[in-house]
Each structure stands twice: as C-alpha cells, then as structure tokens.
Amino acid sequence: MLNEALLMDIILQARHHIIGPLIDRCADPDRQTRKNASFAIGNIAFHNDMFYEELRRCIPQLANLLLSSAEKHMTKVNAAFALCNLVRHSNKLWDEIISKGAMQALLKLAADCSLVALNSSEKDAINELLLKTALLSLQKMCAYPQCRQFLCSSELFAVIGRLRQSQQSSIANLALEIIDKVTNA
C-alpha cells in the first residue's frame, strides 16, 4: 500500500509526463484527438486547482478550438467546459483566460449560438448545449473582478443582455446571472 507522500510524488512526476503531451493534443491534426484532449483537460481541472499551473499553457489552444470553424460542436463544448473548470477552484488563471483570448472566444461562441437561439422557432439541441456551456463558463468567470470588467467592456456583452429574452429558461437564467454579477459586483 502506497503512503500519501509517495503517492503525491508519483502524481507530481506524472503530471510532467502526461499533461504536456495532452495539451499538445489540443492542436493535433486529428479532430477526435482534439475532442478527447479537451475533454481530458476539463476532467483534470474539475476536482481542484492542483494542476492549474501546468494547464495554463492549454488556454490559447482551448480558445482556438472555440473559434475554429473546422471543429465539431462537441469539441467546442469540451473546450468551453475545460475553461470553466480552469476557474472553478481559484483565481490563478484569470489573467491568462483574458490575455490569451479565452473569454473573448466564449463571448464569440455565445454570440454565434445566440443567432440561432433567438431567431429560430425550432429547437437545436446541439446549438443550445454550446450556448449553455459558453454561458456557464462566462458565469463562473464572473467570480473574478477582472473577468467581470473585461466582460462588461466587451462589445459582445450586449449579446448576453439579449439572451435574457430566450425562450429557453436555462439560457435566460444564465444570462440574467451573468448580468447580475457584472452589474451588481
């Protein structure tokens, strides 16, 4: 049976051998690999902030996945959830989230998805999932003053305001929460 100190040493050594190559897979030529890598990064960041420093390097790649027209929807969902998880437990990465374009990419994704969500009478489950994920990520980022400031200064912030009118209550509620956090902080 491994003692706790030995287990931590194994984890610390493994993160240098696993996380770096995993981040590199976010730019892999294979779509499925990019999708799985972004999912795995989100899972690593989900439980605590222990690996945030090593994961810092993935932020521009996740932003690129969100902006790429070549990416499948689930890759974008995974990238947005990974970004959400990178702010879930601490404020260690907010500066990188802003400076590397991740918040702007999430806003752009929300804006693109809002066109369908607000102008279509038909439900589009994939578009709705993308929009909810982008909004959830932005809502989590609103925990930090610098992120709120960036958000309210963006020309795309008006999109969040329009989403309060969504027929989907979960989307309207997320938009309301974001606006409330930005305006009442």
Disulfide bonds with the S-S distance in Angstrom:
none
